[in-house]
Amino acid sequence: MLFQYTARDKNGKEVTGQIEAASKLEAADKLFNQESLNVVSLEKADGKEAVATPEPKVEDKSEKLHIGKSEEYVVKKKITTAKNFLEAINDYLISQTKITPQDKAVCFRLLAVMINVGLSIVKSLKILSEQTENKHLQNILREIANHVETGVNFSSALGEYKDIFNEAEVGMIASGEVSGQLNKTLTDLADETEKSANLKSKIQSALIYPGVVLSILVLAVILVMTLVIPNLSELFGSAGVELPGITRLLVNTSNWCISDTLFIPNWLLIILLFVGAFLFVKSWKATAKGRYTWDSLMLKLPLFGALNKRVALASFSRQLALLSSSGVAIIRSLEITANAVGNEVYKRRLLEVKEEVERGVPIHKVIEGDPLFPGLVVSMIAVGEQTAQLGNVAEKIAEFYDEEVNTFVKNLTTIMEPTIIVIVGVMVAVLVAAIMLPIMDIADIASAA
């Protein structure tokens, strides 16, 4: 199979040509190992000889032709335009594809393996871009490889994609480049990314079951109120029986749901209000004040406040452990940790801690007595600072709070399942009672007649 390539030699000079290989990966490998060339682009030549001068574009021809001869070129131009439009849509959809923590963890781990066996970072990135299934990540890896190939540091290239790679990851990789332990840093990042992803996955899994059940319950109530109860209320009215209080409440609620407000059914209006409230809260949370207020509220909730606090402490400890173990200065570690902790309340407090540490105050002295940091965290950080083992101690704190979160989620799941069953049972009992009581009265009247 013949491939057309564009590459750069050791001096950075661009070279073009063709190479015979069984696959694109083999062609890239031959160019790198046998020809000492860094591949820029590699395309299948389809058995055709390379042409030094590219053919003129159809669009350019169509503009120069006479009107009588331009029809086929206009058609070709339309086809080309439609094709470009579809490609643009495809590129946009790919750019919106979510890159999960699992994708990043696999990426870090495979990069570590390839660098460890002696491959260059450019070649490792290009090989990884061919193997990655996520098209969005594939494009990003290819772009990063091109940046690194032009002389940009790997960490600096990653920093261009702040929406994908957070500040802690970029900072750790920069430290790994300086210390010459990039493969170890990437392995540590992969491990911690997987741990963090598993923790979030367990929390989300615990909330999926009650969320699905409650959504189905709300949908069922809307259907009963708008379709079933109106028909039953006509039956009860024609029978002339006095309705029990619970049935009257149900009928009045149903009548309100099917009536209109501003030409919109009230049941639909309720749904629209909930959607509007959700969108409003989401946009409000995007502001600095809204995000801080929301995160502060999340830490004060009766049941979930403790969970959110444990998650924030686990994230804080994990980031601090990784950065400290990678050789990042403590001031810089605190700044990066503050931006990566995922809670605005902890972020602001950690930035204040950083300012105090810059003035020479130990971390444990700054956070002592702070309700955001339990006594256990303060004591262990004090030990870490005194023994110059802050990274190892912070890692133990992270492991402790990871286990705390796991236990909390397990207990929460155990509690929520029977609670939801009771709620559903009570609602069904109320509904059955409201419907059956008047039906029994009608049956009594019919039997007496």
C-alpha positions in Angstrom: 0.0 0.0 0.0 1.4 3.4 -1.0 1.2 6.4 1.3 1.9 10.1 0.5 3.6 11.9 3.4 4.7 15.3 4.6 7.4 15.3 7.3 10.1 17.3 8.9 13.8 16.2 9.2 16.1 16.8 12.2 16.7 20.4 11.1 13.0 21.1 10.8 13.0 21.2 7.0 9.8 20.0 5.4 10.1 16.9 3.3 7.4 15.2 1.0 7.4 11.9 -0.7 5.8 8.4 -0.8 6.5 5.2 1.1 5.3 1.6 0.8 3.8 0.0 3.9 1.1 -2.4 5.0 -0.7 0.2 7.2 -0.6 3.9 8.2 1.0 2.9 11.5 3.7 0.9 9.8 4.4 3.8 7.4 4.7 6.3 10.3 7.0 3.8 12.1 9.3 3.4 9.1 9.5 7.2 8.6 10.4 7.8 12.2 12.9 4.9 12.8 14.4 4.4 9.3 14.3 7.9 7.8 14.5 9.9 11.1 11.5 12.0 10.0 8.7 13.4 12.2 5.4 12.9 10.3 3.2 15.9 9.8 0.6 14.3 7.5 0.2 10.8 6.1 -2.5 9.9 3.6 -3.2 6.9 1.4 -2.0 7.5 -2.2 -4.3 4.9 -3.8 -1.6 3.6 -6.0 -1.2 6.9 -7.9 2.1 8.6 -8.5 2.8 11.7 -6.5 2.1 14.9 -8.5 4.4 17.8 -7.7 2.0 20.5 -8.7 -1.5 20.3 -7.3 -4.5 20.4 -9.7 -6.4 23.7 -9.7 -9.6 23.7 -7.7 -12.9 23.3 -9.4 -14.1 26.6 -7.9 -11.3 28.6 -9.5 -12.1 27.0 -12.9 -15.8 27.8 -12.7 -15.1 31.5 -12.2 -13.1 31.7 -15.4 -15.4 29.7 -17.8 -17.9 31.1 -20.2 -21.6 31.0 -19.1 -22.4 28.3 -21.7 -19.8 25.9 -20.3 -20.2 26.6 -16.5 -23.1 24.3 -15.7 -21.2 21.1 -14.8 -18.8 23.2 -12.7 -21.6 24.9 -10.9 -23.0 21.4 -10.1 -19.6 20.3 -8.8 -19.2 23.5 -6.8 -22.6 22.9 -5.2 -21.6 19.3 -4.3 -18.3 20.5 -2.9 -20.1 23.2 -0.9 -22.6 20.6 0.5 -19.8 18.3 1.3 -17.9 21.0 3.2 -21.1 21.9 5.0 -21.6 18.3 6.2 -18.0 18.1 7.2 -18.3 21.3 9.2 -21.4 19.9 11.0 -19.5 16.7 11.7 -16.5 18.6 13.1 -18.8 20.6 15.3 -20.5 17.5 16.7 -17.1 15.9 17.3 -15.9 19.1 19.2 -19.0 18.8 21.5 -18.2 15.1 22.4 -17.5 14.8 26.1 -14.1 13.7 27.1 -14.6 11.6 30.3 -12.1 11.2 33.2 -11.8 7.6 32.1 -10.6 8.8 28.6 -8.0 11.0 30.2 -6.9 8.3 32.6 -6.3 5.8 29.7 -4.5 8.6 27.8 -2.1 9.3 30.6 -1.4 5.7 31.3 -0.7 4.8 27.7 1.5 7.9 27.3 3.5 6.8 30.3 4.0 3.3 28.9 5.1 4.5 25.5 7.5 7.1 27.0 8.9 4.4 29.4 9.9 2.2 26.5 11.8 5.0 24.8 9.4 6.6 22.3 9.4 10.3 21.9 6.6 12.4 23.2 5.6 13.4 19.7 5.5 9.9 18.4 3.7 8.7 21.5 1.0 11.4 21.0 0.5 10.5 17.3 0.3 6.8 18.0 -2.2 7.5 20.8 -4.3 9.8 18.6 -4.7 6.9 16.1 -5.7 4.4 18.8 -8.1 6.6 20.8 -11.8 6.0 20.1 -13.0 9.4 21.3 -12.8 11.6 18.1 -12.7 14.8 20.1 -9.7 13.6 22.2 -8.1 12.2 19.0 -8.2 15.6 17.4 -6.8 17.3 20.5 -3.9 14.8 20.8 -3.1 15.4 17.2 -3.0 19.1 17.7 -0.9 18.8 20.8 1.6 16.6 18.9 1.9 19.3 16.2 2.5 22.0 18.9 5.2 19.8 20.6 6.8 19.1 17.2 7.3 22.8 16.7 9.3 23.1 20.0 6.5 23.8 22.5 6.7 22.1 25.9 4.2 19.2 26.4 2.7 21.0 29.5 2.4 24.3 27.7 0.6 22.5 24.8 -1.8 20.9 27.3 -2.4 24.3 28.9 -4.0 25.5 25.6 -6.9 23.1 26.4 -8.0 24.3 29.8 -11.5 23.0 29.3 -10.1 19.5 29.0 -6.9 19.4 31.2 -7.2 21.3 34.5 -4.5 23.4 36.1 -3.4 20.6 38.5 -2.8 18.2 35.6 -0.8 20.8 33.6 1.2 21.8 36.7 2.1 18.2 37.6 3.2 17.4 34.0 5.3 20.6 33.9 7.0 19.4 37.1 7.5 16.0 35.6 9.2 17.5 32.6 11.6 19.5 34.7 12.5 16.6 37.0 12.8 14.1 34.1 10.1 11.8 35.6 7.3 12.5 33.2 6.4 8.8 32.8 6.0 8.4 36.6 4.0 11.6 36.8 1.7 10.4 34.0 1.2 7.1 35.8 0.3 8.9 39.1 -2.1 11.2 37.2 -3.8 8.1 35.6 -4.2 6.5 39.0 -5.6 9.6 40.7 -7.9 10.4 37.8 -9.4 6.9 37.9 -9.9 7.2 41.7 -11.6 10.6 41.4 -13.8 9.3 38.5 -14.8 6.2 40.5 -15.8 8.4 43.5 -18.0 10.6 41.3 -19.5 7.6 39.6 -20.5 6.0 43.0 -22.2 9.3 44.1 -24.0 9.6 40.8 -25.1 5.9 40.9 -26.5 6.4 44.3 -28.7 9.3 43.1 -29.8 7.7 39.8 -32.3 5.3 41.4 -34.2 7.8 43.5 -34.1 10.3 40.6 -35.6 7.8 38.1 -38.3 6.6 40.6 -39.4 10.2 41.5 -39.5 11.2 37.8 -41.7 8.3 36.9 -43.9 9.0 40.0 -44.3 12.7 38.9 -45.2 11.6 35.4 -47.7 9.0 36.7 -49.4 11.7 38.9 -49.7 14.1 36.0 -51.3 11.3 33.8 -53.7 10.4 36.6 -54.7 14.0 37.3 -55.3 14.9 33.6 -56.7 11.6 32.2 -58.1 9.4 35.0 -59.6 11.7 37.6 -61.7 13.9 35.2 -63.6 10.8 34.0 -64.1 9.6 37.5 -65.3 13.0 38.7 -68.1 12.9 36.0 -69.1 9.4 37.3 -69.2 10.6 40.9 -71.2 13.7 40.0 -73.8 11.7 38.0 -74.2 9.3 40.9 -75.1 12.1 43.3 -73.1 10.8 46.3 -71.3 13.1 48.8 -67.6 12.8 48.2 -65.2 12.2 51.0 -62.7 15.1 51.8 -59.7 13.3 50.3 -61.7 12.7 47.1 -62.8 16.3 46.9 -59.2 17.4 47.3 -58.1 15.1 44.5 -60.9 16.2 42.2 -60.3 19.9 42.8 -56.5 19.4 42.2 -57.4 17.6 38.9 -59.7 20.3 37.8 -57.0 22.9 38.4 -54.5 20.9 36.5 -56.6 20.6 33.4 -57.8 24.2 33.4 -55.9 26.9 31.5 -53.9 29.9 32.6 -53.0 32.3 29.7 -54.1 29.6 27.3 -51.6 27.1 28.8 -52.8 24.1 30.7 -51.8 24.4 34.3 -50.0 21.0 34.4 -47.8 22.2 31.5 -47.3 25.5 33.2 -45.9 23.7 36.2 -43.4 21.8 34.1 -42.4 25.0 32.3 -41.9 26.7 35.6 -39.7 23.9 36.9 -37.6 24.0 33.6 -37.4 27.8 33.8 -36.3 27.6 37.5 -33.6 25.0 36.6 -32.2 27.1 33.7 -32.2 30.2 35.9 -30.3 28.4 38.7 -27.9 27.0 36.2 -27.1 30.4 34.7 -27.0 32.0 38.2 -24.5 29.3 39.3 -22.2 30.3 36.4 -21.6 33.7 38.2 -19.0 34.0 40.9 -21.4 35.1 43.5 -24.0 32.5 42.6 -21.4 29.7 42.5 -20.1 30.7 46.0 -23.7 30.9 47.4 -24.7 27.6 45.9 -21.6 25.7 47.2 -22.0 27.3 50.6 -25.6 26.0 50.7 -24.5 22.5 49.5 -22.2 22.3 52.5 -25.0 23.2 54.9 -27.6 20.7 53.8 -28.8 18.4 56.5 -27.8 15.1 54.9 -25.8 15.9 51.8 -23.8 18.7 53.4 -21.5 16.1 55.1 -21.1 14.2 51.9 -20.2 17.4 49.9 -17.7 18.3 52.6 -16.0 14.9 52.5 -15.8 15.1 48.7 -14.2 18.5 48.8 -11.7 17.3 51.5 -10.8 14.2 49.5 -10.2 16.4 46.4 -8.1 18.9 48.3 -5.9 16.2 49.9 -5.5 14.3 46.6 -4.4 17.3 44.7 -2.1 18.5 47.4 -0.5 15.0 47.7 0.0 14.7 43.9 1.6 18.2 43.5 3.8 17.9 46.6 5.0 14.5 45.6 5.8 15.8 42.1 8.1 18.5 43.5 5.8 21.5 43.0 6.4 24.3 45.5 3.9 24.5 48.3 2.7 28.0 47.4 2.1 26.9 43.8 0.5 23.7 45.0 -2.0 25.5 47.2 -2.9 27.8 44.3 -3.4 25.0 41.9 -5.3 22.9 44.5 -7.6 25.9 45.2 -8.5 26.1 41.5 -9.0 22.3 41.1 -10.9 21.5 44.4 -14.3 21.9 42.7 -15.9 23.9 45.5 -16.0 27.7 45.5 -16.0 28.0 49.3 -12.9 25.8 49.7 -11.3 27.6 46.7 -11.5 31.0 48.4 -10.4 29.7 51.7 -7.4 27.9 50.2 -6.3 31.1 48.4 -6.4 32.9 51.7 -4.3 30.0 53.2 -1.8 30.5 50.4 -1.4 34.2 51.2 -0.8 33.3 54.9 1.8 30.6 53.9 3.6 33.1 51.7 4.1 35.2 54.9 5.7 32.2 56.6 2.8 30.8 58.6 2.5 26.9 58.5 -0.5 25.5 56.8 -1.8 23.8 59.9 -1.7 27.0 61.9 -3.7 28.8 59.3 -6.5 26.2 59.1 -6.6 25.4 62.8 -10.1 26.0 64.2 -11.6 26.5 60.7 -14.9 24.6 60.4 -14.0 23.7 56.8 -11.1 21.6 58.0 -11.7 19.0 60.8 -9.2 18.5 63.6 -8.0 15.2 62.0 -6.9 17.1 58.8 -5.2 19.8 60.8 -3.3 17.3 63.0 -2.2 15.2 60.0 -1.0 18.2 58.0 0.9 19.4 61.0 2.7 16.0 61.2 3.4 16.2 57.4 4.9 19.7 57.7 7.0 18.8 60.7 8.4 15.6 59.1 8.7 17.0 55.6 6.3 14.3 54.4 3.4 16.5 53.4 2.7 14.6 50.2 2.5 11.2 51.8 0.4 12.4 54.7 -2.0 14.2 52.3 -2.3 11.0 50.3 -3.4 9.2 53.5 -6.0 11.9 54.2 -7.3 11.5 50.7 -7.6 7.7 51.1 -9.4 8.2 54.4 -12.0 10.5 53.0 -12.4 8.4 49.9 -13.4 5.5 52.2 -15.6 7.9 54.2 -17.5 8.9 51.0 -17.8 5.2 49.9 -19.3 4.3 53.3 -21.6 7.3 53.3 -22.9 6.5 49.8 -23.5 2.9 50.7 -25.4 3.9 53.8 -27.3 6.5 51.8 -28.4 4.0 49.2 -29.5 1.6 52.0 -31.6 4.4 53.6 -33.1 5.8 50.4 -34.5 2.6 48.9 -37.0 1.9 51.7 -37.8 5.6 52.1 -38.8 5.8 48.4 -40.8 2.7 48.7 -42.7 4.2 51.7 -43.3 7.5 49.8 -44.6 5.6 46.7 -46.7 3.3 48.9 -48.3 6.3 50.8 -49.2 8.1 47.5 -50.7 4.9 46.0 -52.7 4.3 49.2 -54.0 7.9 49.1 -55.0 7.6 45.5 -56.7 4.2 46.0 -58.6 5.5 49.0 -59.7 8.7 47.2 -61.1 6.6 44.3 -62.5 3.6 46.1 -64.4 5.3 48.9 -66.9 7.0 46.7 -67.2 3.9 44.5 -68.1 1.9 47.6 -70.7 4.5 48.5 -72.2 4.2 45.0 -72.2 0.4 45.4 -74.0 0.8 48.7 -76.7 3.1 47.2 -77.1 0.7 44.3 -77.6 -2.3 46.5 -80.0 -0.4 48.8 -82.1 0.5 45.7 
